[in-house]
Amino acid sequence: LDRGAPAEGYVGGYVGGCLDIDSRVGERERQRLLAVIGAALDRETTVTGRRQTLVRTLVDEGLADMARFVEINDGQATDGLAIAAHTPEQETALRGLDVDWMQVGRTVTAGEVRQYKVDEAFILASSTDERQRELRRSMRFGTVALAPLSARGQTSGLLAVARTLDSIPFDEGDTALLADLAERAATALDNALLLEREQANRARLEVLQRATAALSAAATPEQVAAAAVAQFAGLAAASAVTLWLLTGVGGDAV
């Protein structure tokens, strides 16, 4: 911030000073990004929606050129992922990457963000598959930052954000912001997961109540069978359900 005023008694002269407000502007931008991403996550109610919104917003807001979320279940990566980049071609390439490039992030503790320079040594160490190595080279990664998403003592996913060789590498302010975002996103995802579980349990109880009422109204074995197959068909969305009557025991059962 540069300020100045004309100097008295000196034509054409000014007296002024420069104040470094980089930290102030950085904090303002940090709070803005936290608010934008928090609001975007709040608009989604499902776990899948919030994962995709997280990576999409990180790219759209310019914090990363590419972002990828990988679900972690019992310490292992699963098929649950979300991807965002500037172009469909980048997203296709990012989707083709195996999770080996993120393996190192599994040792990152909650609240920690690690940044890696993606040079040839990193590429060679990240995979033994030459096709995967070539894919990494083609994406022109400059730096990659890894952050775990942990809530209630459980790590549910790993967030990787990348900047290309044409972009400025992540600095300390960026990694601090990513740590905050990872913490808040982990809570938002955990809340969405709890909500989905509650809804699933509620739906299950409703099915059981309907089934109990239908079976209680059945007076004969045939009516019980008809009620049972109707409930199974509805629960499994099946076009046909067969129920067999078993007579006899053991090897004599028919």
HELIX and SHEET records of a PDB file:
HELIX    1   1 ASP A   22  ARG A   43  1                                  22    
HELIX    2   2 VAL A   47  ASP A   60  1                                  14    
HELIX    3   3 PRO A   88  GLY A   96  1                                   9    
HELIX    4   4 VAL A   99  THR A  107  5                                   9    
HELIX    5   5 GLU A  120  SER A  126  1                                   7    
HELIX    6   6 GLU A  130  SER A  138  1                                   9    
HELIX    7   7 GLU A  172  ALA A  217  1                                  46    
HELIX    8   8 PRO A  221  ALA A  236  1                                  16    
HELIX    9   9 GLY A  250  ASP A  252  5                                   3    
SHEET    1   A 2 ASP A   2  PRO A   6  0                                        
SHEET    2   A 2 TYR A  14  CYS A  18 -1                                        
SHEET    1   B 5 GLN A  76  ALA A  85  0                                        
SHEET    2   B 5 MET A  66  ASN A  73 -1                                        
SHEET    3   B 5 GLN A 154  THR A 164 -1                                        
SHEET    4   B 5 PHE A 141  ALA A 151 -1                                        
SHEET    5   B 5 ARG A 114  LYS A 117 -1                                        
END                                                                             
